Each structure stands twice: as structure tokens, then as C-alpha cells.
Amino acid sequence: MKKGKTFIVSGPSGVGKSTVLKELLEQRQDVYFSVSATTRGARDGEIDGVHYHFLDVDTFRDWIARDQFLEYAEYVGNFYGTPKRFVDEAMDQGRDVILDIEVQGAIQVTSKRPDTVRIFIAPPSWRELERRLTQRGTDSPDKVQKRLLRAKVEFQTAHTYDYFVINDTVENAVAELNAIMIAEHCKPKERMEIISGS
């Protein structure tokens, strides 16, 4: 049985990653979306193991000590991380795994697993990103500007990724992600192992 691959999807806030990934996951039953662990409390409606793996601080620190995370970070007083175990289980079942993580987390993962495929999702233009962030209506104009500044910093790392997808429409972005995932399984190393193993 073929082993699954890990794909990192990064991109600035407001680029539409969640919408694109939701559509991709509806189309692909063979893909596992990695659920992060966190020490923050569950919000109303959040289910353990679905939205997050909710851990207490001592357990999270124990997992760090035992190298149980592909990446982790502290953000506003809470820890967030990607547990190795669930990723490895899905890959062993032949499923591809998607990690929706930011640039710093991507660096941590690829330092541990260099064969991870990194995909950067970008807006069609800065004006469009600003429009999307403003239209969401969740941030003040000042916060929108801060998000745009952060996006410019993140954009400077885009050339280090394996693929660059422009989210001009959700359909196009999903089609490109699908094409990338298929192409990654057509590499000679993987295909020749299948033939030689038969």
C-alpha cells in the first residue's frame, strides 16, 4: 500500500485558506486534515479531537519533552502544536495529510521531515487581500493594516515553498491543490517502489 504524504498549506490571513481547504476535503475522502493540540479551553460547540485536541499544560509540556510534536508554538499565553501520532497514523493508512500552519511552523516541520511538501497560497493582488480582510468585518481598520504588514513578511518566505497557488477563485485554487497532490505521487521514487515491490 502506498504511504501518504504530508502537505503544508500556508498563506496570509484573509487569503481564503480555510474556504479552499474545506472544499478540497469535501472532494477528497482520502485526505486527513491535521487537528492541532492546544492548551486553551474549548469554546462553545468545539469538540475534542475534531476542532482541537484539548490538553492541559502539564500534558502539553510532557509531549514536548517526549518529542511528540512536529511543531509547536506559544501564542497569547496558550500552546498550540501538531501531534506526530495522528499524522503518522493517517500516512500509514495511505492517506495524505494536510497541515494548515503558518510560516514558522512550516520551518519546524520541514527541519524534522524534509520530504514534507510545502504549498503557499497567495491572493491575486494586495488590493484584493485588503478587500477580503476588510469585507470580513471582524477586524478594525488598524488591525487590517497589521494583518497586511504581517502578510508582506510572510510573502517574503514564499520562494522557499515547493508550490505557489494563487487563490483567484476557490475552484481554481482547489484544482491546483489537487493537481499538486496527484503529481507528488507520480514521482519515480514512489512509483518504482510500487513496481519493484510487486
N, C-alpha and C positions, 0 to 999 in steps of 0.2 A: 504494500500500500504506500502511495506517495505520502510524504510528510508535508504538513502545511508550512507556510512561510509567514513571517511577521512583517507587517507593513505599518510604518509610522505615517500618520497624516498630521501635518502641522499647517498653520496659517494664522494670519492675524484675526483678532476679534472682529466679528461683523462680516467675515468673508463668506459665511454660509456653510461652514464645515458640517455642522450638525444636520442641516437640511439635506446636504449631499449624501452624508453617511447613512442617514435614515432611509433615503431612497435606495441606496446601494444594498443595504441589509434586507430591505423588503424584496429585492430582486434575487439575492444570493442567500440561499439557506445554508450553504457550505462555509459561511464566514462567521467567525466568532468575534464579537466586539468586546474588547477587554474592559472589564469593570474594575475601576480603581478602588483601592482601600483608603479609608480616611479615619481620622480621629474626631472629626466634627460630629455633632449629634445629627440624627436623622431628622429631616424636615417632614412636615405633614405629607402623607402619601408616598414617601420614599420607602422602598422595600430593600432589606438587607440582601445582598447578593444580586440584586437587579440594578439598582441605581448606584450603589456603592457596597463595598464590604466594610461594615462599620466595626472598627476596632478601638479598644481603649488604648491610652498612650503607652502603658507598660507592654502590652502585646505588640504594638507597632514597633517600639524600640527593640523588643526581643527579635522580631522579624528582621530588623535592620542588622542586628548583631549576628544573626544566622544567615545573612546574605540572601534573604527571601524576596528581595525586590529587584526588578530590572532597573527601576529608577524611583526616586522619591524626593520630595521637597517639603519645606515648611512654608505655609502661606497663611498670613493673618492669624498666627497662633495655632494653626492646625496642621497636621501632617497629611500628605497625600502621596500615594505610591502605586506602582504597577506590580502586583504579586506575580512572581515567576510561575508558580504552580499551575494556575488556571491557563496561562498562555501555553505552557508545555503540554498540558493535558489535551488542549484543543489541537495543537500541532501534531501530536502523536496519533490523534484520531483522523489526521489528514485534512483538517480544516485550516484555512488561512485565518490569521489573527490581525485585527486592526487595532492599533493604539492611537487614540486621539490625544496627542500630547504636544506641549509647546517645545520650543527650540532647545531649551536647556535640558529637558527630559530626554529629548531625542539624542543629544550628545552622550548622555549617561548610558542609554540603551545600546547605541552603536559601539561604544567603547567596550561593552561586555559581549555584544553579539554583532560583529562586523558585517554579517550576512543579512542583517535587517534592511529591508527596502524602505527608503525614505521618500515621501511624496509631499511636496509643498503646494498648498492651494492658495492661489493669489486672486485678487479682484481684477476685473478687466481694466480698471483705472483707479487712481487715487480719489478722483471725484466721485466715482461710483461707490467706493468704500465709505467715504464720508456720508454719502446719501443713505446707504444702508444703515450705518450706525445711528444717524440722526432719525431715520424713519422708525427704528425700533422703539424709540420713545422711552427707553429705560435709563438713559444717561443724560446728565446736564451737558450743555454745550462745552463746558470746561472739561468734563470727563471724556467727551467725544474727541477733543483735541489731544488729550493724554493718550487715548487709545490709538490715535493716528500716529503719534510720535513713537509709541511702542511698536506699531506696525512697521514703521520705517526701519527701526533697529532689527526687527525680525526679518524683514525683507533682505537685509544685508547678508544674511546667512543662507538665503535661498539657493545660491550657487553650489553649496555643499551637499544639497539633496540629489537624489538619483533622478527624480522626475519633477516636472513643474506643470501643474494643471491650472488653467485659468477658468474660474467659475463665472463665465458669462451667462450661461443658463445651467440650471440643475441637470437637465438631460445630457448636455454636452460633457459636463464635469463627471457625471456618473459613467457615461460611456468611456471616457478616457481612463477612469479608475479601473473599470472592468478590463479594458484592453491591457493596461499595465499588469494587472494581476494574472491575466492569461499568459501574457508574454513572459513573465518571470518563471512560469512553469514550463516554458519551451526552451530553456537554456540547455545546451548539450550535456552539461554535467548531470543534471537531473534526468533527462531523457535516456542517456546512455546507461545510467544506473538501473533504470526500469528494464531495459532490454537485456543487460548482462545478468540481471537477477532472475530472468525468466527461464 
